Amino acid sequence: MRLDDFDPTSHARDLGSGGGGGGGFGLLGFLPLLLGRGLGCGGIAILGILALGYLFLSGGGGILGGSGGGTIGAGGGATGAAACNTPERQFACRVMTSTEQTWDALFREAGLNYRPATINFYEGGATSACGYASSAVGPYYCPPDQGVYLDTSFFRELAQRFGARGDFAQAYVIAHEIGHHVQNLLGTSDEVRRRQQQLEQTAGNELSVRLELQADCFAGVWAAQNRDRLEAGDIEEGMTAAAAIGDDRLQEQSQGHVAPESFTHGTSEQRMRWLRRGLETGDPGACDTFSTGAL
């Protein structure tokens, strides 16, 4: 994927070593958490997601409620572009810039304001407003501090252990977490968590799956909006990554059998399907995982 002409994001922090949260990428597979006149297609689509989510999730409770402030935890060194201080981080920071521009444009079409997330680099473990997590959980997004947390050693594991190689596989990981950020800004994550508190675990897990698959679809929307930057093999890299971290595949590898009732991120096939839907449509409105019966 060609991103060399993007400046690294200014919304970056280096948390150092030993320095986690909800909405993880799903490396372990067991992390539950979550029309206006004159608008362009992207704006109408986002408002459509709001309306559908409102009907499905809240029953009138107000889907635009924010998730609060919070502070990033202890540790920390360089900030801004200075935190993008390795080739892997440099690429991640350019992906962040691309997502910021893409989602800012879609939000503006909808008459909304997009607030960029902060990418927090760490090694080994990190503390966020969501608590502490080791790098074993993989990349994750913390709604209260609106931060993406990434130990870039995950990219090596993604390539070596799961066979998902290439820069677009890495970009998909980050774009998925930004998908959770979009859900947070729209209030969808709050509504899912509220509903989960009222449901038994299996039903709550299904809502987590729908939240995760929508984030996959949003990652595809971002890629489609930047289609002129894709290179040969990029889409295949993304599909390989999506398949590698499906709940069914991870459970089969880790415990030798599959327990669908415990799925929180979706099967490999589902994750590929929703990523592909975003890629093929470039339309956030095509990412309504909450109103469809079949995922």
N, C-alpha and C positions, 0 to 999 in steps of 0.2 A: 504494500500500500504506500503510495507516494504522499508523504507528509513533510518532507524536508523543508518546504517553504513556510511552514507554520512556525511562529515563535513559540517556545515553551510557555506553558501557562504561568501566570503570576500567582495562581492559587495552588501553591505547593508548599509542603513542609517536609523536612528531614527530621524524623523523630529519633534517629539513632538506633541503638541496640537495646532489646529487651523492654523498650519503652512503655479492641475488638467489639463485636456488635451484631446487628441484625442484617438480614438480607444478603447473606454471604453468597459467593459464587457457586458453592455447592461441592467443593472438593471432597468433603466427607459424606455428603448426602444426607446428613441427619441434623440440619440446622433450621428448625422452624422459626419463624419470627414470633411478606405481608401483602339563538344561533346568530347569530349576529349579522347585521347588514354590513357589507363591505369587507367581510373576512375572506382570506384566501383559503385554499383547500386544507392546508395544515391547521389553520386556526379553527375552522369548522370542525375538523376531526378531533382536536383536543377538547373542544367544548362538548362534542358528542360523547367522548369518553367520560367527561365529568357528569353529564346527564345520565348515562347508562350506569355509571358507578353509583351515582346517587340513588337511583331506583333499586339497584340490586343490593347495595350494601347498607344504606343508612335508613331507608324508609322515611326520609324527610329530616335526617339529623344534621345535614350541612357538611358536604364533603370537602369544603375548602378550609376546614380548620387546620391551623398550622401545628407543627410538632414541637415548637419551643426552641429555646436557645441551646444552652449547654456549652461547655468549654472543652477544648481538646486537652487530653491528659498530659501527664508529666513527660519530661524528655524534650528533645527538640534541639535543632541546630539551625542550619540554613533554611531560609524561607524564600518564596518566589522562585524565579528561574535558577537561582543558585542551588536550590534543593535538587534540581534535575542534573545530578552530578556524575552519572554513569551513562553509558550508551543505552541501557535498558530504561533508565529513568527518563532520559532525554526523549526517547520514543513515546513513553507513557505520557509525558508532559505535552507532547505535540498532539497526541490523541485527545487529551483533555481540551486543548485549545480548539480542536475541530468540533468536539461535542458541544463546547460552549457556544460557538458560532451557530451551529446547526439548531440547537434547541432554543437559543435566544431568538432566532428568526421565526421558528414555529410558534413560540409563545407570543411574540409581538403580533403575529397574524391573528392570534386569539384574543388580543387586547390584554395580555397578561405579562407580568414581569418575570424574567428568568434570573434566578440567583445562582451563580456558579457554585459547584461543590469544590471542596479543597481535597487534593490528593495528598495523602500522608504516607511517606515512605518510611519503612522500618526494617529491622533485621531481627528475626527470632520471635518477637512478640511486641505488642503495642497496647497501650491503654487509651481508650476513647471515652466519650460520654456514655457509651454502652457497656463499659467494663473492660476487662482484660481479655485478650485472646492471643494465642500463639499463632505462628505462621502456618501451623498445621491445618487451620480452618480454611486457608485460602483467602483470596481477596474478599473484602466485605465492605458494606456501606452502613454507616451509623446515622440514623435519622436525626437524633437530637443535635449533633454538632455538624450535620451535613457534610460528613467527610468520607471519602473513599480511602480505605486502608490497604496498602499493598506492600508485601515483601516480594521483590522482583525475582527471588529464587523460585517462586511459584512457576514462573515461565519455564525454567529449566525442568522442573518436575512435570509440567504439562507436556513438554516435548519428549522427555526421556521415559517417563513412567506411562504416560497416556497416549503417546504417539501423535500429539497435536502440535505440530511444528509450524513455524512461519510467523511473520509479523502480524498478519491479519488475525490469527488465533489469539495473539496477545491483545490486539485492539478490541476484539470481541469481548474479552474478559473485562476490560475497562468500560466499554460501552454498555455492557450489562449492568455494571454497578451504577453508571450514570442513569440507566433506566430506572433503578430504584430511587435515585435522586429526583427524577421527574415525578415518580409516584408520590414521593414525599411532598414535593411542592404542590401537587394537585390535591393532596389530602387523602389519596387512595390508601396509603400505608396505614394512616391512623384509623381509617374505617375498617380495614381488614383486622387490625389488632383489636379494635373494639368488638367486632363480631366474633373473633376467636375466643374472647373471654366469656361469651355466652353459649359456646358450642362445646360438645365433647371432642376429644382429641382427634378422632378420625376426620370429622367434618372440618375442624380447624386446620388440619393438615391439608385438606383439599383447597382451602382458601390460600394457604401458603403456596401450593403448586400453581394456582392461577396467578398469584402475584409474581412468582418467578418467571412463568412463561410469558407474561406481559413484558417483563424486563428484557427477556430474550427478543421479543418482537420489537421493542423499542431500540434495541441494539441493531437490529436489521434495518429499521427505519433510518437510523443515523447513517449506516453504510450506504443505503440507497440514495440518501440525499447527497452523498459524496461519491457517487458511482464513477465519476470521471477520474477518481484517484485510485480505483481498484485496478489490480494487475492480475494477469493470468494466474489461476490457482488460488486466489484469495478466498473466494466463496467456499471452495472445497476445504481450505484450512479452517474456516469458521465452522463448517458443518462437522468436521472431524472433532473440533474442540467441544461443540455442543453435544455430540454423541458420547464423547469420553466421560462427561460428567453427569450423565443421566442417573437418576436414582437406581434404576434397575441394574445398570452396569456396575455402579459403585458397590451396591449391596452384594451382587454376585461375587465380585472380587474380594470383598472384605469378609463376608460371612457365609458365602457358598450357597445362599438362597435369597429369594426376593420376597419382600413383605410389602405389597402395594399399599396397605393401610397406613404404613409409616412414611410413605413418600412425602417429601416437602418441596421438591424442586421440579419434578416431572421426569418421565422416562426419556431415554435417549431419543426415541422417535418423536416425542412431543416437543422436546427442546429444539430439535432440528426443524420440525414443522413450523413452529412459531418464529424462529429466526428467519426461515425462508419466507414466511408471509411478510415480515417487515421488509426483507430485501426485495421481494417482488413488487410490493405496492408502494413503498416509501411513504405510507400513509398511517399516522398514529391511530386513526379511526379503525383501521383493520386489526388493531391489537386489543380488541375488547374480549379478553379472556373470561370475563365475569358473567356475561350474558349467554354465552354459548354452552350448549349441553355437552357436546363432544369436544374434548381437548386434543 
